[in-house]
Amino acid sequence: PRTLLKLCFPISYNNCHLTTTSTSCTICSMVTIDKQRVTLFLNPKLLKHAKAQAVVEEKTLTVLVETALVKYLPEEIVIIKPKIKTQY
């Protein structure tokens, strides 16, 4: 009766080599994911810290944030939509 929506995301970018000019990334040499531009409002001190860490790790800020999100987010998200009864 309920509709299940299962979203699966890659959990590892180990085989992904990005440069500052990359527009797409090959994950595990199987799937190509295009990038999507986003706007975020972050605490300026947090952003400065993240930028500095990216420089230390010789990564782009994009790669640093993607890596952090992949480590933080669960591998799988299940969304259950309730079935709505309609009366006619």
C-alpha positions as CSV (number, residue, x, y, z in Angstrom):
1,P,0.0,0.0,0.0
2,R,2.8,2.5,0.7
3,T,5.2,3.7,-2.0
4,L,8.8,3.2,-1.2
5,L,11.4,5.4,-2.8
6,K,14.9,4.1,-2.3
7,L,17.8,6.4,-3.1
8,C,21.3,4.9,-3.3
9,F,24.4,7.0,-3.4
10,P,28.1,6.1,-3.8
11,I,29.9,5.9,-0.5
12,S,33.4,6.1,-1.9
13,Y,35.3,8.4,-4.2
14,N,38.5,6.4,-3.9
15,N,38.9,6.0,-7.7
16,C,37.8,9.6,-8.4
17,H,40.5,12.0,-9.6
18,L,39.3,15.5,-9.8
19,T,41.1,18.6,-10.8
20,T,40.1,22.2,-10.4
21,T,38.8,22.2,-14.0
22,S,36.8,18.9,-13.8
23,T,33.1,19.1,-14.7
24,S,32.4,15.5,-14.1
25,C,33.7,12.7,-11.9
26,T,34.0,9.0,-12.6
27,I,33.1,7.0,-9.5
28,C,34.6,3.5,-9.4
29,S,35.2,3.9,-13.1
30,M,31.6,2.9,-13.8
31,V,29.3,5.9,-13.4
32,T,29.8,9.5,-14.5
33,I,28.1,12.1,-12.3
34,D,27.8,15.6,-13.6
35,K,28.3,18.5,-11.2
36,Q,25.5,20.8,-10.1
37,R,26.2,24.3,-8.9
38,V,24.7,25.1,-5.4
39,T,24.6,28.1,-3.3
40,L,25.2,27.7,0.5
41,F,25.2,30.2,3.3
42,L,28.0,29.2,5.7
43,N,29.5,30.7,8.7
44,P,32.5,32.8,7.3
45,K,34.9,31.3,9.9
46,L,33.8,27.7,8.9
47,L,34.3,28.5,5.2
48,K,37.7,30.0,5.9
49,H,38.7,26.9,7.8
50,A,37.5,24.6,5.0
51,K,39.4,26.6,2.4
52,A,42.6,26.4,4.4
53,Q,42.1,22.7,4.9
54,A,41.6,22.2,1.2
55,V,44.9,24.0,0.6
56,V,46.7,21.9,3.1
57,E,45.3,18.7,1.5
58,E,46.0,20.0,-2.0
59,K,42.3,19.5,-2.9
60,T,39.7,21.8,-4.3
61,L,37.0,23.1,-1.9
62,T,34.5,21.1,-3.9
63,V,36.4,17.8,-3.4
64,L,36.8,18.6,0.3
65,V,33.1,19.2,0.8
66,E,32.1,16.2,-1.4
67,T,34.3,13.9,0.7
68,A,32.9,15.2,3.9
69,L,29.3,14.7,2.7
70,V,30.0,11.2,1.5
71,K,31.5,10.3,4.9
72,Y,28.7,11.9,6.8
73,L,25.6,10.8,4.8
74,P,24.2,7.3,5.0
75,E,24.8,5.0,2.0
76,E,21.1,4.5,1.5
77,I,18.0,6.7,2.1
78,V,14.5,5.2,2.2
79,I,11.6,7.6,1.9
80,I,8.1,6.2,2.5
81,K,5.3,8.1,0.9
82,P,1.9,7.6,2.6
83,K,-0.9,6.5,0.3
84,I,-3.6,9.3,0.2
85,K,-7.1,8.2,-0.2
86,T,-9.2,10.3,-2.6
87,Q,-13.0,10.4,-2.4
88,Y,-15.0,10.9,-5.6
